[in-house]
Amino acid sequence: MAPAGKLTHTFRWEQGRVSFKTVGAGERVVDEHAFTSGVPYPGQEAVHMNLYVFDNKTSPLQRGCEVIIEKFEYLP
């Protein structure tokens, strides 16, 4: 479960590797992971953002949910 408050999600896409990191208050790392298989080749880039509620049968969403994207940056 993500901690309350502002979170910063970043990813770095390099040839053959994509690294993801989530940082919370005080620059505390909440989670990070790197993928090395199934990484698209340069020139086929596409970014998709999705919000999911997992396992909603046993733990349904009680209130509405909001995601605010303050900044998106693409640095080739």
C-alpha positions in Angstrom: 0.0 0.0 0.0 1.3 3.4 -0.9 1.8 5.9 2.0 -0.4 9.0 2.3 0.9 12.2 0.7 2.7 13.2 -2.4 4.6 10.5 -4.3 7.1 11.0 -7.1 7.2 8.2 -9.7 10.1 8.1 -12.2 11.3 5.7 -14.8 14.5 5.6 -16.8 14.3 3.9 -20.2 17.6 2.7 -21.6 18.3 0.2 -24.4 17.5 -3.2 -22.9 16.5 -1.9 -19.4 13.7 0.1 -17.8 14.0 1.2 -14.1 11.1 2.4 -12.1 11.2 4.2 -8.7 8.7 5.7 -6.3 9.8 8.2 -3.7 7.7 9.6 -0.9 8.1 12.3 1.7 11.7 13.0 2.7 13.0 11.4 -0.4 12.3 8.0 1.1 12.2 5.2 -1.5 8.9 3.5 -1.4 9.6 0.9 -4.1 11.8 0.3 -7.1 12.1 -2.3 -9.8 14.1 -2.8 -13.1 12.9 -4.8 -16.2 15.4 -6.2 -18.6 13.2 -8.4 -20.8 10.5 -7.2 -23.1 11.9 -3.7 -23.3 10.9 -2.0 -26.6 13.7 -1.0 -29.0 14.4 2.8 -29.5 12.1 4.4 -32.0 9.1 2.4 -30.8 8.5 4.5 -27.6 5.0 5.0 -26.3 3.9 6.1 -22.8 0.6 5.0 -21.3 -0.6 5.9 -17.8 -3.3 3.8 -16.1 -4.9 3.8 -12.6 -6.1 0.4 -11.3 -8.0 -0.7 -8.2 -6.6 -4.2 -7.5 -8.7 -7.0 -6.0 -11.8 -4.7 -5.8 -14.1 -7.6 -4.9 -12.7 -8.0 -1.4 -11.6 -4.4 -0.9 -13.7 -2.1 -3.1 -12.9 1.6 -3.5 -14.7 3.4 -0.7 -14.4 7.0 -2.1 -13.4 8.5 -5.4 -9.7 8.5 -6.4 -7.7 11.3 -7.9 -4.3 11.4 -9.5 -2.7 14.8 -10.3 0.2 14.8 -12.7 2.2 17.9 -12.0 4.9 17.3 -14.5 5.8 14.9 -17.3 9.2 15.2 -18.9 10.6 13.3 -21.9 14.4 13.6 -22.1 15.7 11.6 -25.2 
